[in-house]
Amino acid sequence: YYEGKGTLKNIKLAEKWWLKSFNMEDEANAMNYLGLLYIGKKDLLKEKEWFKKAADKGNMWAMVNLGSFYEDYTQYRDVKKAKYWYEKGEAAGHPAASACLGNLYNYGEGVETDLEKAVQLYKKSADLGNDFGMVCLGSMYLNGRGVERDVKKAKKLYEKAAEIGNEEAKAKLEKM
């Protein structure tokens, strides 16, 4: 119901079924989806609440989503908390968390700028198949930031990300 796949999109029914699923095995996943649901409803406190509950239960996506919450929303911006949740997600093996943490080190947000660490995190993310990590690492190679400039490597990473469907990678390829 949330995505409208095979049925009409219905946010109220999606919420109902996710709430019912709390009695099932994958409670943390349902909590994470409820957090996503509240993004659409523009209810930031509920969004944070559900992501936090899911993250506390070990849901890696919720850790990334909670990190993004603290990084992206101006009124709740707390880069230390974002870093904390990205680090937890990265330690649990989530490739998007590695890329998000890489961004903090790349741009020096809440941490000292450390391009070597940023490249390492982007590479880990890209190696795990994350298209965002591929685009970030590709940009490092394209710009010679933290690595020796290598347009061929950048293009290869963008192509791999574009194959997965990453629109940013497709746009970068068009400009090359």
C-alpha positions in Angstrom: 0.0 0.0 0.0 2.9 2.4 0.8 4.3 2.3 -2.7 1.1 1.4 -4.6 2.6 -1.7 -6.1 -0.1 -4.1 -7.3 -2.8 -2.0 -5.6 -3.7 1.7 -5.2 -1.4 3.7 -3.0 -3.0 4.1 0.4 -0.9 5.6 3.2 -3.6 4.9 5.9 -3.7 1.2 5.0 0.1 1.1 4.9 0.2 2.5 8.4 -2.5 0.1 9.6 -0.6 -3.0 8.3 2.8 -1.8 9.6 1.3 -1.3 13.0 -0.2 -4.8 12.9 3.1 -6.3 11.9 4.6 -5.3 15.2 3.5 -8.7 16.5 5.5 -10.4 13.8 9.2 -11.2 13.7 10.3 -8.1 11.7 9.1 -5.5 14.1 12.1 -3.2 13.6 11.6 -3.2 9.8 8.0 -2.1 10.3 9.1 0.6 12.6 11.5 1.9 10.0 8.8 1.9 7.4 6.6 3.9 9.7 9.4 6.5 10.0 9.4 6.6 6.2 5.6 7.0 6.2 5.9 10.1 8.4 8.3 11.7 6.0 5.4 11.8 3.6 3.1 13.2 6.3 5.7 15.8 7.2 5.5 14.8 10.9 9.2 15.1 11.9 8.8 14.1 15.5 6.9 10.9 14.6 9.4 10.2 11.8 12.3 10.5 14.3 10.5 8.5 16.9 9.9 5.5 14.6 13.4 5.6 13.2 14.9 5.7 16.7 12.7 2.8 17.9 13.8 0.7 14.8 17.5 1.7 15.1 17.5 0.8 18.8 16.2 -2.7 17.7 19.2 -3.0 15.3 17.6 -2.0 12.0 20.5 -0.8 9.8 18.3 1.2 7.5 16.8 3.0 10.4 20.3 3.9 11.6 21.0 5.5 8.3 17.6 7.2 8.2 18.1 8.6 11.7 21.5 9.8 10.8 20.1 11.6 7.8 17.3 13.0 9.9 19.9 14.7 12.2 22.0 15.8 9.2 19.3 17.1 7.0 16.6 18.8 9.0 17.7 22.3 10.0 15.6 22.5 13.2 17.0 19.2 14.4 20.5 19.4 12.9 23.0 17.7 15.1 25.9 16.4 13.2 27.3 14.5 16.2 24.1 12.5 16.5 24.2 12.0 12.7 27.7 10.7 12.9 26.8 8.4 15.8 24.0 6.8 13.8 26.0 6.5 10.6 28.9 4.9 12.6 26.4 2.4 14.1 25.0 1.6 10.7 28.5 1.3 9.2 29.7 -1.0 11.9 26.6 -3.2 11.3 27.6 -3.4 7.6 25.2 -1.1 5.9 26.8 0.3 2.7 24.7 3.5 2.7 25.9 4.3 6.2 29.5 4.0 5.0 28.8 6.5 2.2 27.0 9.0 4.5 29.8 8.8 7.0 32.2 9.3 4.1 30.4 12.5 3.3 31.0 13.9 6.8 34.7 13.2 6.5 34.9 14.5 2.9 33.2 17.9 3.8 34.4 18.2 7.4 31.0 18.2 8.9 31.2 17.6 12.7 34.6 16.0 12.2 38.0 17.1 10.9 38.2 16.8 7.1 39.9 13.5 6.3 39.9 12.8 2.6 41.7 9.5 3.0 39.0 8.2 5.4 36.3 9.5 3.1 37.7 7.6 0.2 38.1 4.5 2.3 34.4 4.7 3.4 33.2 5.5 -0.2 35.2 2.5 -1.5 33.7 0.2 1.1 30.2 1.4 0.2 30.8 1.0 -3.5 32.4 -2.4 -3.1 29.2 -3.5 -1.3 27.2 -2.4 -4.4 25.8 0.9 -3.1 25.2 3.3 -6.0 25.5 6.4 -3.8 29.0 5.3 -2.6 29.9 4.6 -6.3 28.9 8.2 -7.3 30.8 9.7 -4.3 33.9 7.7 -5.0 33.7 8.5 -8.7 33.6 12.2 -7.9 36.7 11.8 -5.7 38.5 10.3 -8.7 37.1 12.8 -11.2 38.3 15.7 -9.0 41.5 14.2 -7.7 40.2 14.7 -4.1 41.9 12.4 -1.7 43.1 10.2 -4.6 45.1 10.7 -7.7 42.8 12.1 -10.5 41.6 9.2 -12.7 38.8 10.0 -15.1 38.6 6.4 -16.3 38.0 5.1 -12.8 35.4 7.9 -12.2 33.6 7.0 -15.4 33.6 3.3 -14.6 32.1 4.0 -11.2 29.4 6.3 -12.7 28.6 3.7 -15.3 28.2 1.0 -12.6 25.9 3.3 -10.5 23.9 4.3 -13.6 23.3 0.6 -14.4 21.7 0.3 -11.0 19.5 3.3 -11.9 21.3 6.2 -10.1 20.1 9.4 -11.8 23.0 11.5 -10.5 25.5 9.1 -12.1 23.6 9.3 -15.4 23.8 13.1 -15.3 27.5 13.0 -14.6 28.1 10.6 -17.5 26.3 13.0 -19.8 28.6 15.8 -18.8 31.8 13.7 -19.4 
